[in-house]
Amino acid sequence: MKVKDQIYQQPLTEVAGFSFDAAVAQVFPDMIQRSVPGYLTLVENIGVIGAQFYQTGSRCYDLGCSLGAVSFSLRRQNPQVPIVAVDNSEAMLARCDEHLRRAGESENIELRCADITQLKIENASVVVLNFTLQFIELAQREALLAEIYAGLNRGGVLILSEKIALESAEKEQRFVDLHHGFKRANGYSDLEISQKRSALENVLIPETVQQHQQRLQAVGFESVEVWFQCWNFVSLLAVK
Ligand SMILES: C[S@@+](CC[C@H](N)C(=O)[O-])C[C@H]1O[C@@H](n2cnc3c(N)ncnc32)[C@H](O)[C@@H]1O
């Protein structure tokens, strides 16, 4: 059963920077579904994309796997696919491991507690960064994407989902307001919305779609397309 996210419900004298600790791991499925518009649609369709791009004998990588939603989805569409699922939060990985074991899905899914900026990607046909790159320091993003590109086989795919920034202050405000409307419609109070926003400041650094596209092309991806967008939440398909 999903545990309800109430982390920012009470007024805090000081809002600490957001971290993927045990308290967040406990409520994560509820938090992400009530905070990211289209999250379940995205996860479900990442499985569909994975099934189409998977190359026999290669691997899938779920980078910043949290509780393994993407790995589960890849498996639903392609039951035997080998997956390397990586996260640097022990609390998230412990729950991921528990979920996989309970579902009898741990075989062929290698869980690694590691920093994805230090990872070697090898023989990959599907790599997923589902709302993870936004937590990586700006200066490290290009090197990470270059490593992914180098580790992908020709014809392989990177799926990159991100919260984005808009090019003008006016558009940014419009989409931020719509996103907050979505959170309110899902039961978050104005206090919860504003305290979470403060916690994420300087932790989640969004960039524009153009910045993502340019960087992906700079590291070598020939084809880069937006395949999903709901307000300031976007997913890109980058094919090698
Ligand atoms: C928003 S969550 C990702 C959600 C998940 N991909 C899903 O679809 O449910 C971001 C995850 O990235 C992980 N993360 C952030 N920085 C990381 C890093 N440098 N190395 C590995 N994992 C990282 C966090 O611990 C967190 O679990």
The ligand as an SDF file (V2000), in Angstrom:
LIG
                    3D

 27 29  0  0  0  0  0  0  0  0999 V2000
   13.3950   11.7190   -9.0860 C   0  0  0  0  0  0  0  0  0  0  0  0
   14.2520   10.2940   -8.6570 S   0  0  0  0  0  0  0  0  0  0  0  0
   14.1540    9.2660  -10.1150 C   0  0  0  0  0  0  0  0  0  0  0  0
   12.8340    8.5570  -10.2700 C   0  0  0  0  0  0  0  0  0  0  0  0
   12.9240    7.2010  -10.9330 C   0  0  0  0  0  0  0  0  0  0  0  0
   13.8130    7.1770  -12.0680 N   0  0  0  0  0  0  0  0  0  0  0  0
   11.5330    6.7450  -11.3410 C   0  0  0  0  0  0  0  0  0  0  0  0
   11.2440    6.7070  -12.5500 O   0  0  0  0  0  0  0  0  0  0  0  0
   10.7390    6.4360  -10.4460 O   0  0  0  0  0  0  0  0  0  0  0  0
   15.9510   10.6930   -8.7620 C   0  0  0  0  0  0  0  0  0  0  0  0
   16.8410    9.5480   -8.2680 C   0  0  0  0  0  0  0  0  0  0  0  0
   18.1820    9.7990   -8.6840 O   0  0  0  0  0  0  0  0  0  0  0  0
   19.0500    9.4130   -7.6470 C   0  0  0  0  0  0  0  0  0  0  0  0
   20.3090   10.1440   -7.8370 N   0  0  0  0  0  0  0  0  0  0  0  0
   20.5270   11.4790   -7.7710 C   0  0  0  0  0  0  0  0  0  0  0  0
   21.8100   11.7530   -8.0340 N   0  0  0  0  0  0  0  0  0  0  0  0
   22.4280   10.5580   -8.2760 C   0  0  0  0  0  0  0  0  0  0  0  0
   23.7660   10.1790   -8.5970 C   0  0  0  0  0  0  0  0  0  0  0  0
   24.7310   11.0890   -8.7320 N   0  0  0  0  0  0  0  0  0  0  0  0
   24.0370    8.8610   -8.7680 N   0  0  0  0  0  0  0  0  0  0  0  0
   23.0580    7.9230   -8.6340 C   0  0  0  0  0  0  0  0  0  0  0  0
   21.7740    8.2340   -8.3400 N   0  0  0  0  0  0  0  0  0  0  0  0
   21.4650    9.5340   -8.1560 C   0  0  0  0  0  0  0  0  0  0  0  0
   18.3100    9.7770   -6.3700 C   0  0  0  0  0  0  0  0  0  0  0  0
   18.8030    9.0810   -5.2380 O   0  0  0  0  0  0  0  0  0  0  0  0
   16.8730    9.4140   -6.7330 C   0  0  0  0  0  0  0  0  0  0  0  0
   16.5420    8.1160   -6.3390 O   0  0  0  0  0  0  0  0  0  0  0  0
  1  2  1  0
  2  3  1  0
  2 10  1  0
  3  4  1  0
  4  5  1  0
  5  6  1  0
  5  7  1  0
  7  8  2  0
  7  9  1  0
 10 11  1  0
 11 12  1  0
 11 26  1  0
 12 13  1  0
 13 14  1  0
 13 24  1  0
 14 15  1  0
 14 23  1  0
 15 16  2  0
 16 17  1  0
 17 18  1  0
 17 23  2  0
 18 19  1  0
 18 20  2  0
 20 21  1  0
 21 22  2  0
 22 23  1  0
 24 25  1  0
 24 26  1  0
 26 27  1  0
M  CHG  2   2   1   9  -1
M  END
$$$$
